[in-house]
């Protein structure tokens, strides 16, 4: 591959995109710095147009096409963010577009793509199946297929993030980047490695449920995996492209994998402590910094928050789980006589300890419950973890049997 050509293409992309996309900020995080013992900066692509970095590559690719080719329209396959990037770019450039999305794509992402004016076709369960459908449509319609990652123009567009990082923080030691198909990390790695003459380290992160990069590097060629569901649905692909694999092999120093609980914790803490909304894929670098700190080299580190298009129903579950793990939401199960007034005493105890009731359920048919009693489960907000112990003690003093 002509690496010098790709780098020059990246600078050209920077000029093209200057008027079309946001130059997102690189900000210092005091919380993550204190937590990890490193100086952590966040490159906020979750604040990008369409909510993701993908618009950079899509816009540059489409705008670089000959006018007569562009006029026939474009199509792509994507689980969401690239789809929005292509749809937005096609709308801005006033050309038709079709997006093939997996049937598993979150509804809000499907609706977002439609809102940009693209026709949406749902096909297959994962990106690779949607991509095959897009190939068929491209051959039949003559519309240009915009690949999400395995294209020099796409890579150059994403690589402008690396150029901006080096402008904002030339003394950076390490850049941590999510890996899906590899377009983002390929472009960023090429930019920061070439501009720093190899000094800056690049670490890739992917979910353990869709881990293929380390295996690919070990075998010397891209391998195909069967990805399992993950909170980081934006990086859910079977494998790397041949172009991205070559760039990753040359420029990426390490690849780490993170678990689903670690991704969920990163999403929660980014929202709670830094007031930033990141989707699962965008939270991967922070998940790695929090859980694999010793494996991330350098003192001054930039984590690329690649997108913020989080599904609100998933986000709700993550927030509830996070609050429970921190002892700010608790459950208590008691056995009460199934007569009027039994619950009132319990609620008075909880109110006295400043507990806020979220939900109450009664179970009168559990075989473990004595006849004439009900199992009552109470979900509540509590001031702190110590309050839970106070609740149990106070209920016991009231003569209430606490089951859990």
VEXMAR-918716 format. One record per residue (C-alpha): x, y, z; residue number from 1. Coordinates in Angstrom, 3 decimals, decimal comma, always signed. Layout:
N
+----------+----------+----------+-----+
!       xx !       yy !       zz !  nr !
+----------+----------+----------+-----+
!        X !        Y !        Z ! NUM !
...
+----------+----------+----------+-----+
This chain:
404
+----------+----------+----------+-----+
!       xx !       yy !       zz !  nr !
+----------+----------+----------+-----+
!   +0,000 !   +0,000 !   +0,000 !   1 !
!   +1,121 !   +3,553 !   -0,728 !   2 !
!   +1,207 !   +4,900 !   +2,822 !   3 !
!   +2,447 !   +8,332 !   +1,731 !   4 !
!   -0,462 !   +8,601 !   -0,711 !   5 !
!   -2,924 !   +7,666 !   +2,019 !   6 !
!   -1,456 !  +10,270 !   +4,358 !   7 !
!   -1,675 !  +12,946 !   +1,648 !   8 !
!   -5,263 !  +11,847 !   +1,024 !   9 !
!   -5,896 !  +12,375 !   +4,724 !  10 !
!   -4,706 !  +15,985 !   +4,585 !  11 !
!   -6,925 !  +16,504 !   +1,551 !  12 !
!   -9,829 !  +15,043 !   +3,513 !  13 !
!   -9,106 !  +17,480 !   +6,323 !  14 !
!   -9,514 !  +20,393 !   +3,905 !  15 !
!  -12,732 !  +18,972 !   +2,428 !  16 !
!  -14,318 !  +18,182 !   +5,783 !  17 !
!  -13,475 !  +21,490 !   +7,424 !  18 !
!  -16,694 !  +23,043 !   +6,090 !  19 !
!  -18,863 !  +19,947 !   +6,385 !  20 !
!  -18,296 !  +18,286 !   +9,775 !  21 !
!  -17,405 !  +19,369 !  +13,279 !  22 !
!  -13,846 !  +19,627 !  +14,499 !  23 !
!  -14,590 !  +17,855 !  +17,749 !  24 !
!  -12,826 !  +18,835 !  +20,988 !  25 !
!  -10,126 !  +16,908 !  +22,824 !  26 !
!  -10,827 !  +17,446 !  +26,515 !  27 !
!   -9,077 !  +16,461 !  +29,743 !  28 !
!  -10,974 !  +14,207 !  +32,151 !  29 !
!  -10,062 !  +14,839 !  +35,789 !  30 !
!  -12,157 !  +11,869 !  +36,927 !  31 !
!  -10,573 !   +9,318 !  +34,582 !  32 !
!   -7,118 !  +10,730 !  +35,266 !  33 !
!   -7,577 !  +10,347 !  +39,010 !  34 !
!   -9,051 !   +6,857 !  +38,603 !  35 !
!   -6,316 !   +5,495 !  +36,318 !  36 !
!   -3,287 !   +7,412 !  +37,532 !  37 !
!   -2,704 !   +8,679 !  +33,972 !  38 !
!   -3,509 !  +11,976 !  +32,303 !  39 !
!   -6,586 !  +11,052 !  +30,274 !  40 !
!   -8,020 !  +13,080 !  +27,403 !  41 !
!  -11,201 !  +12,312 !  +25,481 !  42 !
!  -11,622 !  +12,924 !  +21,749 !  43 !
!  -15,348 !  +13,610 !  +21,583 !  44 !
!  -16,641 !  +12,169 !  +18,329 !  45 !
!  -19,929 !  +11,548 !  +20,138 !  46 !
!  -20,467 !  +15,285 !  +19,524 !  47 !
!  -19,942 !  +14,858 !  +15,776 !  48 !
!  -22,707 !  +15,419 !  +13,225 !  49 !
!  -24,958 !  +12,312 !  +13,126 !  50 !
!  -23,501 !  +11,429 !  +16,563 !  51 !
!  -20,526 !   +9,458 !  +15,254 !  52 !
!  -17,158 !   +9,716 !  +13,500 !  53 !
!  -18,570 !   +7,791 !  +10,521 !  54 !
!  -19,742 !  +10,919 !   +8,742 !  55 !
!  -16,098 !  +11,925 !   +8,155 !  56 !
!  -15,267 !   +8,976 !   +5,930 !  57 !
!  -18,663 !   +8,847 !   +4,248 !  58 !
!  -18,693 !  +12,512 !   +3,275 !  59 !
!  -15,123 !  +12,494 !   +2,001 !  60 !
!  -15,671 !   +9,338 !   -0,049 !  61 !
!  -18,889 !  +10,516 !   -1,671 !  62 !
!  -17,679 !  +14,057 !   -2,315 !  63 !
!  -14,541 !  +12,648 !   -4,008 !  64 !
!  -16,531 !  +10,615 !   -6,554 !  65 !
!  -16,866 !  +11,916 !  -10,137 !  66 !
!  -20,019 !  +13,974 !  -10,516 !  67 !
!  -21,630 !  +11,680 !  -13,075 !  68 !
!  -21,050 !   +8,649 !  -10,821 !  69 !
!  -22,289 !  +10,457 !   -7,725 !  70 !
!  -25,481 !  +11,491 !   -9,539 !  71 !
!  -26,539 !   +7,824 !   -9,852 !  72 !
!  -26,702 !   +7,641 !   -6,081 !  73 !
!  -25,002 !   +5,643 !   -3,367 !  74 !
!  -25,874 !   +2,738 !   -1,145 !  75 !
!  -24,290 !   +1,023 !   +1,807 !  76 !
!  -24,721 !   -1,605 !   +4,505 !  77 !
!  -24,400 !   -0,691 !   +8,150 !  78 !
!  -25,696 !   -1,469 !  +11,622 !  79 !
!  -26,304 !   +2,226 !  +12,170 !  80 !
!  -23,576 !   +4,854 !  +12,384 !  81 !
!  -22,090 !   +4,452 !   +8,915 !  82 !
!  -25,651 !   +4,329 !   +7,613 !  83 !
!  -26,373 !   +7,711 !   +9,166 !  84 !
!  -23,089 !   +9,082 !   +7,847 !  85 !
!  -23,903 !   +8,018 !   +4,277 !  86 !
!  -27,521 !   +9,167 !   +4,509 !  87 !
!  -26,519 !  +12,574 !   +5,873 !  88 !
!  -23,765 !  +13,015 !   +3,267 !  89 !
!  -26,076 !  +12,009 !   +0,412 !  90 !
!  -28,666 !  +14,511 !   +1,592 !  91 !
!  -26,092 !  +17,296 !   +1,856 !  92 !
!  -24,745 !  +16,470 !   -1,618 !  93 !
!  -28,300 !  +16,168 !   -2,978 !  94 !
!  -28,092 !  +12,610 !   -4,329 !  95 !
!  -30,285 !   +9,512 !   -3,732 !  96 !
!  -29,223 !   +6,836 !   -1,240 !  97 !
!  -30,217 !   +3,362 !   -0,072 !  98 !
!  -29,082 !   +1,832 !   +3,208 !  99 !
!  -29,263 !   -1,901 !   +3,973 ! 100 !
!  -29,362 !   -2,487 !   +7,714 ! 101 !
!  -29,397 !   -5,753 !   +9,709 ! 102 !
!  -32,790 !   -6,666 !  +11,106 ! 103 !
!  -31,157 !   -6,462 !  +14,549 ! 104 !
!  -30,327 !   -2,759 !  +14,107 ! 105 !
!  -31,816 !   -0,634 !  +16,926 ! 106 !
!  -35,097 !   +0,974 !  +15,774 ! 107 !
!  -33,930 !   +4,471 !  +16,699 ! 108 !
!  -30,950 !   +4,091 !  +14,329 ! 109 !
!  -33,240 !   +2,900 !  +11,546 ! 110 !
!  -35,491 !   +5,915 !  +12,134 ! 111 !
!  -32,491 !   +8,239 !  +12,198 ! 112 !
!  -31,329 !   +6,994 !   +8,785 ! 113 !
!  -34,818 !   +7,480 !   +7,361 ! 114 !
!  -34,908 !  +11,005 !   +8,782 ! 115 !
!  -31,948 !  +11,916 !   +6,559 ! 116 !
!  -33,954 !  +10,895 !   +3,493 ! 117 !
!  -32,479 !   +7,463 !   +2,714 ! 118 !
!  -34,465 !   +4,415 !   +1,723 ! 119 !
!  -33,872 !   +1,694 !   +4,336 ! 120 !
!  -33,920 !   -2,047 !   +3,599 ! 121 !
!  -33,694 !   -4,461 !   +6,539 ! 122 !
!  -31,867 !   -7,697 !   +5,724 ! 123 !
!  -29,945 !  -10,334 !   +7,714 ! 124 !
!  -28,957 !  -10,452 !  +11,373 ! 125 !
!  -25,452 !   -8,939 !  +11,249 ! 126 !
!  -23,581 !   -6,441 !   +9,110 ! 127 !
!  -21,967 !   -9,050 !   +6,827 ! 128 !
!  -25,349 !  -10,386 !   +5,689 ! 129 !
!  -26,617 !   -6,873 !   +5,041 ! 130 !
!  -23,441 !   -6,167 !   +3,061 ! 131 !
!  -24,081 !   -9,067 !   +0,696 ! 132 !
!  -27,535 !   -7,683 !   +0,004 ! 133 !
!  -26,036 !   -4,249 !   -0,658 ! 134 !
!  -23,622 !   -5,795 !   -3,167 ! 135 !
!  -26,537 !   -7,329 !   -5,066 ! 136 !
!  -28,377 !   -4,009 !   -5,125 ! 137 !
!  -25,296 !   -2,164 !   -6,342 ! 138 !
!  -24,877 !   -4,509 !   -9,277 ! 139 !
!  -28,551 !   -4,239 !  -10,172 ! 140 !
!  -29,012 !   -0,476 !   -9,812 ! 141 !
!  -25,624 !   +0,957 !  -10,770 ! 142 !
!  -25,489 !   +2,900 !   -7,502 ! 143 !
!  -22,043 !   +3,103 !   -5,880 ! 144 !
!  -21,512 !   +0,938 !   -2,814 ! 145 !
!  -19,861 !   +2,873 !   +0,023 ! 146 !
!  -17,939 !   +0,371 !   +2,131 ! 147 !
!  -17,943 !   +1,180 !   +5,866 ! 148 !
!  -14,229 !   +0,640 !   +6,414 ! 149 !
!  -12,228 !   -1,177 !   +3,724 ! 150 !
!  -11,683 !   +1,815 !   +1,450 ! 151 !
!   -8,738 !   +4,263 !   +1,351 ! 152 !
!  -11,065 !   +7,289 !   +1,120 ! 153 !
!  -13,105 !   +6,122 !   +4,094 ! 154 !
!   -9,916 !   +5,455 !   +6,070 ! 155 !
!   -8,522 !   +8,869 !   +5,106 ! 156 !
!  -11,709 !  +10,569 !   +6,296 ! 157 !
!  -11,622 !   +8,776 !   +9,648 ! 158 !
!   -7,903 !   +9,478 !   +9,928 ! 159 !
!   -8,568 !  +13,207 !  +10,160 ! 160 !
!   -9,352 !  +12,477 !  +13,820 ! 161 !
!   -5,700 !  +11,502 !  +14,249 ! 162 !
!   -4,573 !  +14,733 !  +12,606 ! 163 !
!   -6,720 !  +16,718 !  +15,029 ! 164 !
!   -5,426 !  +14,804 !  +18,052 ! 165 !
!   -1,844 !  +15,572 !  +17,069 ! 166 !
!   -2,692 !  +19,244 !  +16,565 ! 167 !
!   -4,477 !  +19,476 !  +19,915 ! 168 !
!   -2,061 !  +17,358 !  +21,954 ! 169 !
!   +1,288 !  +16,858 !  +20,174 ! 170 !
!   +2,843 !  +15,483 !  +23,381 ! 171 !
!   +0,356 !  +12,580 !  +23,605 ! 172 !
!   +1,893 !   +9,190 !  +24,473 ! 173 !
!   -0,916 !   +6,801 !  +23,541 ! 174 !
!   -4,173 !   +6,854 !  +21,599 ! 175 !
!   -6,826 !   +4,231 !  +22,435 ! 176 !
!   -9,323 !   +3,456 !  +19,673 ! 177 !
!  -12,293 !   +1,079 !  +19,185 ! 178 !
!  -11,989 !   -1,609 !  +16,514 ! 179 !
!  -14,859 !   -2,773 !  +14,351 ! 180 !
!  -13,925 !   -3,327 !  +10,736 ! 181 !
!  -10,772 !   -1,338 !  +11,347 ! 182 !
!  -11,356 !   +1,844 !   +9,335 ! 183 !
!  -11,216 !   +4,182 !  +12,317 ! 184 !
!   -8,119 !   +2,758 !  +13,965 ! 185 !
!   -6,339 !   +2,360 !  +10,611 ! 186 !
!   -6,713 !   +6,029 !   +9,771 ! 187 !
!   -5,909 !   +7,308 !  +13,246 ! 188 !
!   -2,917 !   +4,988 !  +13,637 ! 189 !
!   -1,445 !   +6,018 !  +10,290 ! 190 !
!   -1,845 !   +9,698 !  +11,156 ! 191 !
!   -0,392 !   +9,656 !  +14,674 ! 192 !
!   +2,415 !   +7,236 !  +13,850 ! 193 !
!   +3,603 !   +9,152 !  +10,807 ! 194 !
!   +3,276 !  +12,587 !  +12,421 ! 195 !
!   +5,068 !  +11,459 !  +15,601 ! 196 !
!   +7,657 !   +9,388 !  +13,692 ! 197 !
!   +6,496 !   +6,279 !  +15,507 ! 198 !
!   +6,696 !   +7,717 !  +19,029 ! 199 !
!   +2,967 !   +7,602 !  +19,850 ! 200 !
!   +1,553 !   +4,202 !  +20,771 ! 201 !
!   -1,800 !   +3,059 !  +19,381 ! 202 !
!   -3,974 !   +0,600 !  +21,318 ! 203 !
!   -7,063 !   -1,004 !  +19,820 ! 204 !
!  -10,047 !   -2,197 !  +21,855 ! 205 !
!  -12,807 !   -4,623 !  +20,927 ! 206 !
!  -15,451 !   -6,570 !  +22,865 ! 207 !
!  -14,554 !  -10,145 !  +23,773 ! 208 !
!  -17,815 !  -11,274 !  +22,143 ! 209 !
!  -16,581 !  -10,098 !  +18,730 ! 210 !
!  -12,809 !  -10,399 !  +19,084 ! 211 !
!  -11,006 !  -11,037 !  +15,830 ! 212 !
!   -8,129 !   -8,561 !  +15,617 ! 213 !
!   -5,661 !  -10,258 !  +17,946 ! 214 !
!   -6,324 !  -13,622 !  +16,293 ! 215 !
!   -5,888 !  -12,037 !  +12,874 ! 216 !
!   -2,545 !  -10,526 !  +13,877 ! 217 !
!   -1,385 !  -13,840 !  +15,337 ! 218 !
!   -2,272 !  -15,790 !  +12,186 ! 219 !
!   -0,964 !  -13,130 !   +9,801 ! 220 !
!   -4,206 !  -12,650 !   +7,874 ! 221 !
!   -7,782 !  -11,567 !   +8,618 ! 222 !
!   -9,809 !  -14,273 !  +10,355 ! 223 !
!  -13,580 !  -14,565 !  +10,438 ! 224 !
!  -15,445 !  -14,985 !  +13,725 ! 225 !
!  -19,072 !  -15,504 !  +14,691 ! 226 !
!  -19,763 !  -12,421 !  +16,796 ! 227 !
!  -22,156 !  -12,677 !  +19,716 ! 228 !
!  -24,489 !   -9,859 !  +20,829 ! 229 !
!  -22,704 !   -6,978 !  +22,537 ! 230 !
!  -23,454 !   -3,558 !  +23,970 ! 231 !
!  -20,889 !   -2,332 !  +21,444 ! 232 !
!  -23,109 !   -3,168 !  +18,470 ! 233 !
!  -21,373 !   -0,525 !  +16,353 ! 234 !
!  -18,241 !   -2,704 !  +16,078 ! 235 !
!  -20,054 !   -5,974 !  +15,405 ! 236 !
!  -18,393 !   -7,467 !  +12,292 ! 237 !
!  -17,131 !  -10,907 !  +11,375 ! 238 !
!  -13,687 !   -9,661 !  +10,414 ! 239 !
!  -11,323 !   -6,933 !   +9,271 ! 240 !
!  -10,880 !   -5,839 !   +5,686 ! 241 !
!   -7,669 !   -6,618 !   +3,810 ! 242 !
!   -6,796 !   -2,911 !   +3,636 ! 243 !
!   -7,504 !   -2,253 !   +7,300 ! 244 !
!   -5,690 !   -5,420 !   +8,362 ! 245 !
!   -2,540 !   -4,277 !   +6,558 ! 246 !
!   -2,635 !   -0,873 !   +8,245 ! 247 !
!   -3,380 !   -2,341 !  +11,683 ! 248 !
!   -0,508 !   -4,817 !  +11,280 ! 249 !
!   +1,877 !   -1,977 !  +10,519 ! 250 !
!   +0,737 !   +0,770 !  +12,863 ! 251 !
!   -1,190 !   -0,646 !  +15,861 ! 252 !
!   +0,915 !   -1,617 !  +18,896 ! 253 !
!   -1,540 !   -3,521 !  +21,090 ! 254 !
!   -5,057 !   -4,899 !  +21,015 ! 255 !
!   -7,037 !   -5,524 !  +24,206 ! 256 !
!  -10,454 !   -7,071 !  +24,740 ! 257 !
!  -13,105 !   -6,020 !  +27,258 ! 258 !
!  -16,145 !   -7,753 !  +28,738 ! 259 !
!  -19,765 !   -6,618 !  +28,624 ! 260 !
!  -19,844 !   -5,597 !  +32,304 ! 261 !
!  -16,788 !   -3,417 !  +31,702 ! 262 !
!  -18,448 !   -1,724 !  +28,720 ! 263 !
!  -21,599 !   -1,095 !  +30,754 ! 264 !
!  -19,560 !   +0,387 !  +33,607 ! 265 !
!  -17,714 !   +2,682 !  +31,188 ! 266 !
!  -21,002 !   +3,966 !  +29,714 ! 267 !
!  -22,372 !   +4,544 !  +33,211 ! 268 !
!  -19,296 !   +6,347 !  +34,534 ! 269 !
!  -18,932 !   +8,530 !  +31,434 ! 270 !
!  -22,491 !   +9,718 !  +31,916 ! 271 !
!  -22,346 !   +9,953 !  +35,711 ! 272 !
!  -18,927 !  +11,514 !  +36,192 ! 273 !
!  -18,085 !  +13,289 !  +32,916 ! 274 !
!  -21,647 !  +14,092 !  +31,723 ! 275 !
!  -20,946 !  +12,490 !  +28,342 ! 276 !
!  -23,249 !  +10,071 !  +26,550 ! 277 !
!  -21,345 !   +7,328 !  +24,732 ! 278 !
!  -22,750 !   +4,305 !  +22,946 ! 279 !
!  -21,211 !   +0,904 !  +23,626 ! 280 !
!  -18,630 !   +1,113 !  +20,839 ! 281 !
!  -17,696 !   +4,647 !  +21,862 ! 282 !
!  -17,130 !   +3,550 !  +25,461 ! 283 !
!  -14,681 !   +0,756 !  +24,561 ! 284 !
!  -11,504 !   +2,840 !  +25,112 ! 285 !
!  -12,700 !   +3,972 !  +28,547 ! 286 !
!  -13,659 !   +0,380 !  +29,407 ! 287 !
!  -10,093 !   -0,638 !  +28,598 ! 288 !
!   -8,581 !   +2,234 !  +30,579 ! 289 !
!  -10,650 !   +1,350 !  +33,635 ! 290 !
!  -10,249 !   -2,428 !  +33,533 ! 291 !
!   -6,889 !   -2,955 !  +31,765 ! 292 !
!   -4,992 !   +0,099 !  +32,985 ! 293 !
!   -1,653 !   -1,680 !  +33,290 ! 294 !
!   -1,844 !   -2,774 !  +29,634 ! 295 !
!   -2,224 !   +0,782 !  +28,340 ! 296 !
!   +1,274 !   +2,328 !  +28,005 ! 297 !
!   +2,197 !   +5,968 !  +28,502 ! 298 !
!   +1,162 !   +8,711 !  +30,890 ! 299 !
!   -0,713 !  +11,062 !  +28,556 ! 300 !
!   -3,487 !   +9,098 !  +26,855 ! 301 !
!   -6,275 !  +10,032 !  +24,442 ! 302 !
!   -9,387 !   +7,838 !  +24,381 ! 303 !
!  -11,458 !   +8,206 !  +21,209 ! 304 !
!  -15,158 !   +8,325 !  +22,131 ! 305 !
!  -16,257 !   +7,306 !  +18,673 ! 306 !
!  -20,020 !   +7,759 !  +18,968 ! 307 !
!  -22,925 !   +8,736 !  +21,179 ! 308 !
!  -25,881 !   +7,054 !  +19,493 ! 309 !
!  -26,959 !   +4,996 !  +22,489 ! 310 !
!  -30,261 !   +3,136 !  +22,544 ! 311 !
!  -32,272 !   +4,713 !  +25,360 ! 312 !
!  -33,863 !   +1,439 !  +26,473 ! 313 !
!  -30,434 !   -0,170 !  +26,741 ! 314 !
!  -29,120 !   +2,937 !  +28,459 ! 315 !
!  -31,921 !   +2,733 !  +31,038 ! 316 !
!  -30,951 !   -0,843 !  +31,932 ! 317 !
!  -27,274 !   +0,111 !  +32,171 ! 318 !
!  -28,050 !   +3,047 !  +34,446 ! 319 !
!  -30,239 !   +0,933 !  +36,726 ! 320 !
!  -27,547 !   -1,737 !  +36,917 ! 321 !
!  -24,907 !   +0,889 !  +37,672 ! 322 !
!  -27,001 !   +2,474 !  +40,394 ! 323 !
!  -27,602 !   -0,922 !  +41,993 ! 324 !
!  -23,909 !   -1,837 !  +41,864 ! 325 !
!  -23,096 !   +1,444 !  +43,646 ! 326 !
!  -25,717 !   +0,810 !  +46,331 ! 327 !
!  -27,891 !   +3,745 !  +45,282 ! 328 !
!  -30,787 !   +1,542 !  +44,270 ! 329 !
!  -31,627 !   -1,498 !  +46,396 ! 330 !
!  -34,151 !   -4,297 !  +46,607 ! 331 !
!  -35,583 !   -5,708 !  +49,800 ! 332 !
!  -37,930 !   -8,693 !  +50,020 ! 333 !
!  -40,079 !   -9,229 !  +53,117 ! 334 !
!  -42,780 !  -11,624 !  +54,299 ! 335 !
!  -45,916 !   -9,799 !  +55,468 ! 336 !
!  -49,283 !  -10,891 !  +56,793 ! 337 !
!  -51,757 !  -10,535 !  +53,941 ! 338 !
!  -54,039 !   -8,140 !  +55,797 ! 339 !
!  -54,735 !   -4,393 !  +55,485 ! 340 !
!  -52,112 !   -2,205 !  +57,128 ! 341 !
!  -49,202 !   -4,698 !  +57,054 ! 342 !
!  -47,339 !   -2,775 !  +54,386 ! 343 !
!  -47,893 !   +0,599 !  +56,019 ! 344 !
!  -45,443 !   -0,077 !  +58,848 ! 345 !
!  -42,737 !   -1,119 !  +56,408 ! 346 !
!  -43,245 !   +2,030 !  +54,328 ! 347 !
!  -42,996 !   +4,207 !  +57,427 ! 348 !
!  -39,613 !   +2,640 !  +58,232 ! 349 !
!  -38,383 !   +3,238 !  +54,693 ! 350 !
!  -39,622 !   +6,821 !  +54,655 ! 351 !
!  -37,899 !   +7,491 !  +57,966 ! 352 !
!  -34,605 !   +6,341 !  +56,448 ! 353 !
!  -35,137 !   +8,574 !  +53,357 ! 354 !
!  -35,731 !   +5,690 !  +50,961 ! 355 !
!  -37,707 !   +6,515 !  +47,818 ! 356 !
!  -39,964 !   +3,713 !  +46,579 ! 357 !
!  -39,680 !   +2,924 !  +42,864 ! 358 !
!  -41,734 !   -0,264 !  +42,651 ! 359 !
!  -43,605 !   -2,727 !  +44,868 ! 360 !
!  -44,759 !   -6,230 !  +43,881 ! 361 !
!  -46,772 !   -8,776 !  +45,876 ! 362 !
!  -46,519 !  -12,546 !  +45,477 ! 363 !
!  -49,163 !  -14,545 !  +47,356 ! 364 !
!  -48,609 !  -17,846 !  +45,582 ! 365 !
!  -44,932 !  -18,620 !  +46,216 ! 366 !
!  -44,812 !  -22,068 !  +47,836 ! 367 !
!  -42,119 !  -20,829 !  +50,236 ! 368 !
!  -44,574 !  -18,356 !  +51,760 ! 369 !
!  -46,791 !  -19,428 !  +54,659 ! 370 !
!  -50,549 !  -19,390 !  +54,052 ! 371 !
!  -51,993 !  -15,999 !  +54,879 ! 372 !
!  -48,726 !  -14,205 !  +54,063 ! 373 !
!  -47,394 !  -12,451 !  +50,968 ! 374 !
!  -43,898 !  -12,034 !  +49,642 ! 375 !
!  -43,398 !   -8,315 !  +49,009 ! 376 !
!  -40,487 !   -7,061 !  +46,889 ! 377 !
!  -39,635 !   -3,386 !  +47,185 ! 378 !
!  -37,325 !   -1,548 !  +44,763 ! 379 !
!  -36,113 !   +1,759 !  +46,187 ! 380 !
!  -33,596 !   +4,551 !  +45,934 ! 381 !
!  -31,391 !   +4,804 !  +49,031 ! 382 !
!  -29,084 !   +7,609 !  +50,201 ! 383 !
!  -26,067 !   +5,270 !  +50,506 ! 384 !
!  -25,062 !   +1,641 !  +50,960 ! 385 !
!  -25,163 !   +1,878 !  +54,774 ! 386 !
!  -28,875 !   +2,637 !  +54,586 ! 387 !
!  -29,578 !   -0,905 !  +53,380 ! 388 !
!  -28,182 !   -2,326 !  +56,632 ! 389 !
!  -30,260 !   +0,181 !  +58,618 ! 390 !
!  -33,389 !   -0,891 !  +56,726 ! 391 !
!  -32,854 !   -4,567 !  +57,530 ! 392 !
!  -32,218 !   -3,804 !  +61,207 ! 393 !
!  -35,246 !   -1,505 !  +61,548 ! 394 !
!  -37,569 !   -4,015 !  +59,859 ! 395 !
!  -36,342 !   -6,793 !  +62,127 ! 396 !
!  -37,077 !   -4,611 !  +65,148 ! 397 !
!  -40,579 !   -4,106 !  +63,740 ! 398 !
!  -41,028 !   -7,884 !  +63,673 ! 399 !
!  -40,944 !   -8,127 !  +59,877 ! 400 !
!  -39,205 !  -11,142 !  +58,360 ! 401 !
!  -36,661 !  -10,011 !  +55,761 ! 402 !
!  -36,167 !  -12,638 !  +53,052 ! 403 !
!  -33,484 !  -10,857 !  +51,077 ! 404 !
+----------+----------+----------+-----+
